[in-house]
Amino acid sequence: MFNNKSILITGGTGSFGKNFTRLLLKKYKPKKIIIFSRDEMKQYEMAQVFDPVKHPCLRYFIGDVRDRDRLELALNNIDYVIHAAALKQVPTAEYNPIECIKTNINGAENVMLAALKNKVKKVIALSTDKASNPINLYGASKLASDKLFISGNNFSGGKTQFAVVRYGNVVGSRGSVVPFFKKLIEKKAKFLPITDLAMTRFWITIEEGINLVEKSFIEMIGGEIFIPVIPSIRIVDLAKAIAPNLPYKVVGIRPGEKIHEIMFSKDDVANVLRFKKYYVIIPNSIFTKKMEKYKKSKTKEIGKRVKPGFEYSSATNKKFLSIQEIRKIKMEPV
């Protein structure tokens, strides 16, 4: 898939970018991998791990997705793009709404238009469960981003294919609850703060995330949202798994935070197909044209329609991880 291809990753110094780069270098022989991000220190730190001398296909580009001119230059002769750059912290987005919009919406538009101008073959944008029925600006901005990338297929004439991969909280990713809890434990905190006793979240490892993106590049036709079949956790169980002897205290939810997350709502199910390890939401405007292609997927698996009224929610998920199962998961920073 990626052999002798040029790949650009926006926000490439983040948890996803580093781990997807590792997969590309280990499994494929890419012509070029461009790490596109705005933080020179993070690029320097990443280059200590992924040395461009040892891996001559690697390039580190300073740039911001807000800058379309820089993107158009960076995407010259690129085959595949993964758009991972975003402002992702819910409270930060609530407090800095204009900055969130500039990066998550305007930046998405810039990536889409730059990809179209350079005739990039395939683009996958990373999304979040918070984009489904959003109540906070981060989720709303990512929903707008999803819509922009899906609409890109209307303008490309088939020359560029756009799709979205949507998943939940990544175990150990920067800014997630696991490293936050671990820092409190290291500081010998007297308790772990729990926002709400009923709170649940979808749970995915970084390996599962990058594998889904890899598979989505293979399966995509253009216009889809790929969603993994993953378990849920109760935040209380996570606290007990990480620090069984430390009490917890309910501190209340943060601005814009949900008690539960959903990947797709009841309103989406008419356009959803279920595969063994993932769901696919196909845009309503092209659903009838592409349904048969998905029933005969490239991996020979047959997608099945989802039952009316089904909602893929972290609260009603069939699979919940137990405290023992949570403890078995590698939760080191990614």
C-alpha positions as CSV (number, residue, x, y, z in Angstrom):
1,M,0.0,0.0,0.0
2,F,2.6,2.5,1.1
3,N,5.7,1.1,-0.7
4,N,7.4,3.7,-2.9
5,K,4.7,6.3,-1.9
6,S,5.0,9.7,-0.4
7,I,3.0,10.3,2.8
8,L,2.4,13.5,4.7
9,I,1.1,13.5,8.3
10,T,-0.2,16.8,9.7
11,G,0.3,17.1,13.5
12,G,2.9,14.4,12.9
13,T,4.7,14.8,16.2
14,G,1.7,13.7,18.2
15,S,0.9,10.3,19.5
16,F,-0.7,9.1,16.3
17,G,2.0,10.6,14.0
18,K,4.9,9.0,15.9
19,N,3.3,5.5,16.0
20,F,2.1,5.6,12.4
21,T,5.6,6.6,11.3
22,R,6.9,3.6,13.2
23,L,4.5,1.3,11.4
24,L,5.4,2.8,8.0
25,L,9.2,2.4,8.6
26,K,8.8,-1.2,10.0
27,K,6.2,-2.6,7.5
28,Y,6.8,-0.6,4.3
29,K,9.4,1.0,2.2
30,P,7.9,4.5,1.6
31,K,9.5,6.9,-0.8
32,K,9.0,9.8,1.6
33,I,7.4,10.5,5.0
34,I,6.8,14.2,5.8
35,I,6.1,15.1,9.4
36,F,4.2,18.4,9.2
37,S,3.8,20.3,12.4
38,R,4.4,23.8,13.9
39,D,6.5,22.9,17.0
40,E,10.2,22.8,16.2
41,M,11.0,21.3,19.7
42,K,8.7,18.4,19.2
43,Q,10.1,17.8,15.7
44,Y,13.6,17.9,17.2
45,E,12.6,15.4,19.9
46,M,11.0,13.1,17.3
47,A,14.0,13.2,15.1
48,Q,16.1,11.8,18.0
49,V,13.9,8.7,17.8
50,F,13.3,8.7,14.1
51,D,16.7,9.8,12.7
52,P,16.4,11.2,9.2
53,V,20.0,10.1,8.6
54,K,19.1,6.5,9.5
55,H,15.8,6.8,7.6
56,P,16.5,9.0,4.6
57,C,12.8,8.9,3.6
58,L,11.9,11.1,6.6
59,R,11.4,14.9,6.2
60,Y,10.5,17.3,9.0
61,F,8.5,20.3,7.8
62,I,7.6,23.3,10.0
63,G,4.2,24.5,9.1
64,D,0.7,25.2,10.4
65,V,-2.5,23.9,8.9
66,R,-3.9,27.4,9.2
67,D,-1.4,28.4,6.4
68,R,-2.8,27.2,3.1
69,D,0.2,28.4,1.0
70,R,2.6,26.3,3.2
71,L,0.3,23.3,2.9
72,E,0.1,23.6,-0.9
73,L,3.9,23.6,-1.1
74,A,4.2,20.7,1.3
75,L,1.7,18.5,-0.5
76,N,3.5,18.8,-3.8
77,N,4.0,15.2,-5.2
78,I,2.4,13.6,-2.2
79,D,0.3,10.4,-2.6
80,Y,-1.4,10.1,0.8
81,V,-2.2,12.5,3.6
82,I,-3.2,11.8,7.2
83,H,-4.7,14.8,8.9
84,A,-4.1,14.4,12.6
85,A,-3.5,18.1,13.5
86,A,-6.1,19.6,15.8
87,L,-6.7,21.4,19.1
88,K,-8.1,18.6,21.1
89,Q,-8.6,19.7,24.7
90,V,-12.3,20.3,25.5
91,P,-11.7,23.0,28.2
92,T,-9.1,24.7,26.0
93,A,-11.5,24.9,23.1
94,E,-14.3,26.2,25.3
95,Y,-12.0,29.0,26.6
96,N,-10.4,29.8,23.2
97,P,-13.2,29.2,20.7
98,I,-11.8,31.3,17.8
99,E,-8.4,29.5,18.0
100,C,-10.2,26.1,17.9
101,I,-12.2,27.1,14.8
102,K,-9.1,28.4,13.1
103,T,-7.2,25.1,13.5
104,N,-10.0,22.5,13.5
105,I,-12.3,24.0,10.8
106,N,-10.2,26.4,8.8
107,G,-7.2,24.1,9.0
108,A,-9.3,21.2,7.7
109,E,-10.5,23.3,4.8
110,N,-6.9,24.2,4.0
111,V,-5.8,20.6,4.0
112,M,-8.7,19.6,1.8
113,L,-8.2,22.3,-0.8
114,A,-4.4,21.8,-0.8
115,A,-4.9,18.1,-1.4
116,L,-7.3,18.8,-4.3
117,K,-4.9,21.3,-5.9
118,N,-2.0,18.8,-5.7
119,K,-4.1,15.9,-6.8
120,V,-3.3,13.8,-3.8
121,K,-4.6,10.2,-4.2
122,K,-6.1,9.6,-0.8
123,V,-6.7,11.7,2.4
124,I,-7.8,10.4,5.8
125,A,-8.7,12.8,8.5
126,L,-8.7,11.6,12.2
127,S,-11.9,12.4,14.1
128,T,-13.3,11.8,17.6
129,D,-16.3,10.3,19.2
130,K,-17.1,13.9,20.4
131,A,-18.0,14.8,16.9
132,S,-21.2,12.7,17.1
133,N,-24.0,14.8,18.6
134,P,-21.5,17.3,20.0
135,I,-22.2,19.5,23.0
136,N,-18.8,21.2,23.1
137,L,-16.9,23.3,20.6
138,Y,-14.2,20.7,20.1
139,G,-16.8,18.1,19.0
140,A,-18.6,20.6,16.9
141,S,-15.5,21.7,15.2
142,K,-14.5,18.1,14.4
143,L,-18.0,17.4,13.1
144,A,-17.5,20.4,10.7
145,S,-14.1,19.0,9.8
146,D,-15.6,15.6,9.0
147,K,-18.2,17.2,6.8
148,L,-15.6,19.2,5.0
149,F,-13.5,16.1,4.2
150,I,-16.5,14.1,3.1
151,S,-17.6,16.9,0.8
152,G,-14.1,17.0,-0.8
153,N,-15.2,13.9,-2.8
154,N,-17.8,16.1,-4.5
155,F,-15.0,18.3,-5.9
156,S,-12.3,15.9,-6.8
157,G,-13.8,14.1,-9.8
158,G,-12.5,10.9,-8.4
159,K,-8.8,12.1,-8.6
160,T,-8.6,12.5,-4.8
161,Q,-10.5,10.3,-2.3
162,F,-11.3,11.6,1.2
163,A,-12.4,9.6,4.2
164,V,-12.6,10.0,8.0
165,V,-11.5,7.7,10.8
166,R,-13.4,8.3,14.1
167,Y,-12.5,6.7,17.4
168,G,-12.5,7.3,21.1
169,N,-9.9,7.9,23.8
170,V,-6.5,6.5,23.1
171,V,-4.8,4.8,26.0
172,G,-1.8,6.8,27.2
173,S,-2.1,9.6,24.7
174,R,-1.0,13.1,25.7
175,G,-3.7,14.9,27.6
176,S,-5.7,11.8,28.4
177,V,-6.8,10.7,31.8
178,V,-4.2,7.9,32.3
179,P,-1.1,10.1,32.3
180,F,-3.0,12.6,34.4
181,F,-3.8,10.0,37.0
182,K,-0.3,8.7,37.0
183,K,1.2,12.1,37.6
184,L,-1.1,12.5,40.6
185,I,0.0,9.2,41.9
186,E,3.7,10.2,41.5
187,K,3.0,13.3,43.4
188,K,1.5,11.2,46.2
189,A,-2.0,12.8,45.9
190,K,-4.5,11.9,48.6
191,F,-7.2,11.0,46.1
192,L,-8.0,10.7,42.3
193,P,-10.5,13.2,41.0
194,I,-13.5,11.6,39.3
195,T,-15.8,13.9,37.3
196,D,-18.9,11.7,37.6
197,L,-19.4,8.2,39.0
198,A,-21.5,7.2,36.0
199,M,-19.0,8.4,33.4
200,T,-18.0,6.0,30.6
201,R,-15.7,6.2,27.6
202,F,-14.7,4.2,24.6
203,W,-11.2,2.8,24.9
204,I,-8.8,2.1,22.1
205,T,-5.0,1.4,22.1
206,I,-2.8,3.4,19.7
207,E,-2.0,0.1,17.9
208,E,-5.7,-0.4,17.2
209,G,-6.0,3.1,16.0
210,I,-3.1,3.0,13.5
211,N,-4.2,-0.4,12.3
212,L,-7.7,1.0,11.5
213,V,-6.2,3.9,9.6
214,E,-4.0,1.5,7.6
215,K,-7.0,-0.7,6.7
216,S,-9.1,2.4,5.9
217,F,-6.6,3.4,3.3
218,I,-7.0,0.0,1.7
219,E,-10.8,-0.2,1.9
220,M,-11.8,3.4,1.3
221,I,-13.8,4.4,-1.8
222,G,-14.3,8.0,-0.7
223,G,-16.8,9.8,1.6
224,E,-16.8,7.2,4.4
225,I,-16.4,7.5,8.2
226,F,-14.7,4.4,9.6
227,I,-15.5,3.6,13.3
228,P,-13.8,0.8,15.2
229,V,-15.6,-1.9,17.2
230,I,-14.0,-1.2,20.6
231,P,-14.9,-1.7,24.3
232,S,-16.0,0.9,26.9
233,I,-14.6,1.5,30.3
234,R,-16.1,3.1,33.4
235,I,-13.9,5.9,34.7
236,V,-14.3,4.6,38.2
237,D,-13.0,1.2,37.2
238,L,-10.0,2.9,35.5
239,A,-9.2,4.7,38.7
240,K,-9.4,1.4,40.7
241,A,-7.2,-0.4,38.1
242,I,-4.5,2.3,38.2
243,A,-4.5,3.0,42.0
244,P,-6.5,0.3,43.9
245,N,-5.5,1.6,47.3
246,L,-6.1,5.3,46.5
247,P,-9.6,6.8,47.2
248,Y,-11.4,8.9,44.6
249,K,-13.4,12.0,44.9
250,V,-16.2,13.3,42.7
251,V,-15.3,16.8,41.5
252,G,-17.9,17.4,38.8
253,I,-17.7,17.5,35.0
254,R,-15.7,20.1,33.1
255,P,-17.2,22.7,30.8
256,G,-18.5,21.0,27.6
257,E,-17.9,17.4,28.9
258,K,-20.3,14.5,28.4
259,I,-21.2,11.7,30.8
260,H,-21.1,9.3,27.9
261,E,-19.9,9.4,24.3
262,I,-21.4,8.1,21.2
263,M,-19.7,7.1,17.9
264,F,-22.9,7.4,15.8
265,S,-26.5,8.1,16.7
266,K,-29.8,6.5,15.9
267,D,-30.2,9.1,13.1
268,D,-27.1,7.7,11.3
269,V,-28.0,4.0,11.2
270,A,-29.7,4.1,7.8
271,N,-26.3,4.7,6.3
272,V,-24.2,2.4,8.5
273,L,-22.7,-1.0,7.6
274,R,-21.2,-3.3,10.2
275,F,-18.1,-5.3,9.6
276,K,-16.3,-7.6,12.1
277,K,-13.9,-5.0,13.5
278,Y,-15.4,-1.7,12.3
279,Y,-18.5,0.2,11.2
280,V,-18.7,2.4,8.1
281,I,-21.0,5.4,7.8
282,I,-21.5,6.2,4.1
283,P,-22.9,9.7,3.1
284,N,-26.6,9.6,2.3
285,S,-26.0,11.3,-1.1
286,I,-23.9,8.4,-2.4
287,F,-25.1,5.5,-0.2
288,T,-27.1,3.7,-2.9
289,K,-24.3,3.9,-5.4
290,K,-21.7,2.5,-3.1
291,M,-23.6,0.0,-1.0
292,E,-22.9,-2.9,-3.3
293,K,-19.2,-2.1,-3.4
294,Y,-19.1,-2.4,0.4
295,K,-21.0,-5.6,0.4
296,K,-18.1,-6.9,-1.7
297,S,-15.2,-5.3,0.2
298,K,-11.6,-5.8,-0.8
299,T,-11.1,-8.2,2.0
300,K,-14.1,-10.3,0.9
301,E,-15.9,-9.5,4.2
302,I,-19.6,-8.7,3.7
303,G,-20.9,-5.6,5.5
304,K,-24.3,-5.9,7.2
305,R,-26.9,-3.2,7.8
306,V,-27.3,-2.0,11.4
307,K,-30.7,-2.4,13.0
308,P,-33.0,0.7,13.1
309,G,-32.8,2.5,16.4
310,F,-29.3,1.3,17.3
311,E,-26.9,3.9,18.9
312,Y,-23.2,3.2,19.3
313,S,-22.8,4.6,22.8
314,S,-20.1,4.1,25.5
315,A,-23.0,3.7,28.0
316,T,-24.8,0.8,26.2
317,N,-21.8,-0.8,24.5
318,K,-21.9,-4.6,24.6
319,K,-18.3,-4.9,25.8
320,F,-17.0,-3.2,29.0
321,L,-13.5,-3.9,30.2
322,S,-13.3,-5.2,33.8
323,I,-10.8,-3.8,36.3
324,Q,-8.6,-6.9,35.7
325,E,-8.7,-6.4,31.9
326,I,-7.8,-2.7,32.2
327,R,-4.8,-3.6,34.3
328,K,-3.5,-5.9,31.5
329,I,-3.5,-3.0,29.0
330,K,-0.2,-1.3,28.3
331,M,-0.8,2.2,29.6
332,E,2.6,3.8,29.0
333,P,2.7,7.2,27.3
334,V,2.4,6.9,23.5
